[in-house]
Amino acid sequence: MNCSNRDQYYYCHKGSAVARWRRRRRRSAARRGSVKSKVKRLQMLIPGGRGLKPDHLFLRTADYILHLRLQVNFLQALSKIYHKP
């Protein structure tokens, strides 16, 4: 097959190691640029998280996760007590 133009070249070599490497590199570059947006999104999710620096935000997030886990465990225990077979 003649792979002279760009589209044909991609079609011929889309499974090659070079093509996979390029796709992986593009994806990782996109992920790196979105760290700030992910931190901002996390700040909106965590109660009291707006305006916190990332290190304090991560500590607050860990505390919030523990708090939610305790709530889930408590509610599961209540449902076992009041569950009528």
C-alpha positions, -999 to 999 in steps of 0.1 A, spaced: 0 0 0 13 35 -9 15 56 23 25 89 6 0 114 22 -5 120 59 -39 102 62 -27 71 43 5 71 64 -15 71 96 -38 44 83 -8 22 74 11 28 106 -16 35 133 -7 3 151 30 10 151 50 16 182 57 52 171 20 60 166 12 45 200 40 65 217 27 97 201 -9 91 212 4 83 248 25 114 248 -5 136 237 -27 121 264 -1 127 292 4 163 281 -33 169 283 -34 154 318 -6 175 331 -24 207 321 -55 198 339 -41 195 374 -52 231 383 -87 224 370 -89 192 390 -78 210 422 -105 237 416 -131 210 411 -120 193 443 -122 226 461 -159 228 451 -166 193 462 -151 194 497 -171 214 523 -149 244 533 -124 237 505 -128 269 486 -97 290 490 -76 263 506 -41 257 494 -36 222 478 -17 207 508 -45 217 532 -71 208 507 -57 172 505 -58 169 542 -93 182 544 -102 157 516 -88 128 535 -108 139 566 -139 142 546 -135 108 531 -131 93 566 -162 112 577 -182 98 548 -169 63 554 -180 65 591 -215 77 579 -218 48 555 -207 23 582 -232 38 607 -261 37 582 -252 1 573 -253 -9 609 -287 8 614 -301 -9 583 -290 -43 598 -307 -35 631 -339 -24 615 -340 -48 586 -368 -73 590 -362 -106 572 
